[in-house]
Amino acid sequence: FSFMSISEYIVAALTAATVIVLLFISLCLVFSLLFKNTIVSLLTILVLLIGGYALFEQLSFANIAWLNPFQYVLAKETISEIGYDWYKGIGVTLAATCLCYIVSFVCIRFVRVY
């Protein structure tokens, strides 16, 4: 058996939590601009996060972890696997976050307030 040290686990957990919080905030921003209703926006985000996590859990091919922006929704399962490269989905998650911020910036820029 091999174990992670507590400092490695803390770094991995904080990184995964930070990445998923940034994705959640960017999704909140985009959906609040699109729907203009808090309950509908939050329910859409909930369905998207749970549905994305469930969808990518069902898919099974070798490099799915590199393309899965939803793998840190339940980060404990990802980090606690021994010998697993826990950082695999960070790049695509940050790319999705940046895309959401760009979409929201464009929506804010071109929407007129009356």
C-alpha positions in Angstrom: 0.0 0.0 0.0 1.0 3.6 -0.5 -0.5 6.5 1.2 -0.7 10.2 0.5 0.8 12.5 3.1 -1.6 14.9 4.8 0.1 17.9 3.2 -0.3 16.3 -0.3 -3.9 15.6 0.4 -4.6 19.1 1.6 -3.0 20.6 -1.5 -5.0 18.3 -3.7 -8.3 18.9 -1.9 -7.9 22.7 -1.8 -7.0 22.8 -5.5 -10.0 20.6 -6.5 -12.3 22.6 -4.3 -11.0 25.9 -5.7 -11.5 24.7 -9.3 -15.0 23.5 -8.8 -16.0 26.7 -6.9 -14.7 28.8 -9.7 -16.7 26.7 -12.2 -19.8 27.0 -10.0 -19.5 30.8 -9.7 -19.0 31.2 -13.5 -22.0 28.9 -14.2 -24.0 31.0 -11.7 -23.0 34.2 -13.5 -23.9 32.8 -17.0 -27.2 31.3 -16.0 -28.3 34.3 -14.0 -27.7 36.4 -17.0 -29.6 34.0 -19.3 -32.6 33.2 -17.1 -32.9 36.3 -14.8 -34.6 34.2 -12.2 -32.7 32.9 -9.2 -34.6 29.6 -8.6 -34.5 28.6 -12.2 -30.8 29.5 -12.5 -29.9 27.5 -9.4 -32.0 24.5 -10.4 -30.4 24.5 -13.9 -26.9 24.6 -12.3 -27.8 21.8 -10.0 -29.1 19.7 -12.9 -26.1 20.5 -15.0 -23.6 19.6 -12.3 -25.3 16.3 -11.3 -26.1 15.4 -14.9 -22.5 16.1 -16.1 -21.0 14.1 -13.2 -23.4 11.2 -13.9 -22.8 11.3 -17.6 -19.0 11.3 -17.4 -19.2 8.5 -14.7 -21.1 6.3 -17.2 -18.6 6.9 -20.1 -15.6 4.7 -20.0 -12.6 5.2 -22.2 -8.9 5.7 -21.4 -8.6 9.5 -21.5 -12.0 10.5 -20.2 -10.5 12.1 -17.0 -8.6 14.7 -19.1 -12.0 15.8 -20.7 -14.2 15.7 -17.6 -14.9 19.2 -16.1 -17.3 17.7 -13.6 -15.0 15.1 -11.9 -14.4 17.4 -8.9 -18.1 17.7 -8.0 -17.4 14.9 -5.6 -13.7 15.5 -5.1 -13.1 13.1 -2.3 -13.6 10.1 -4.7 -11.1 11.5 -7.1 -8.4 12.4 -4.7 -8.5 9.4 -2.4 -7.7 6.9 -5.2 -4.1 5.7 -4.7 -1.8 6.2 -7.6 -4.4 8.3 -9.5 -3.4 11.5 -11.2 -5.8 13.7 -9.4 -5.0 16.8 -11.5 -6.3 15.4 -14.8 -9.5 17.4 -15.1 -8.2 20.8 -13.9 -7.2 22.1 -17.3 -10.5 21.4 -19.0 -12.4 22.7 -15.9 -10.5 26.0 -15.9 -11.1 26.2 -19.7 -14.8 25.8 -19.2 -14.7 28.4 -16.4 -13.0 30.9 -18.7 -15.5 30.1 -21.5 -18.3 30.8 -19.1 -16.7 34.1 -17.9 -16.2 35.2 -21.6 -19.9 34.3 -22.4 -21.1 36.3 -19.4 -18.8 39.2 -20.3 -20.3 39.3 -23.8 -23.8 39.1 -22.5 -23.2 41.9 -20.1 -21.5 44.0 -22.8 -24.3 43.7 -25.3 -27.4 43.6 -23.2 -29.1 46.9 -22.7 -30.6 47.8 -19.4 -33.9 49.6 -19.7 
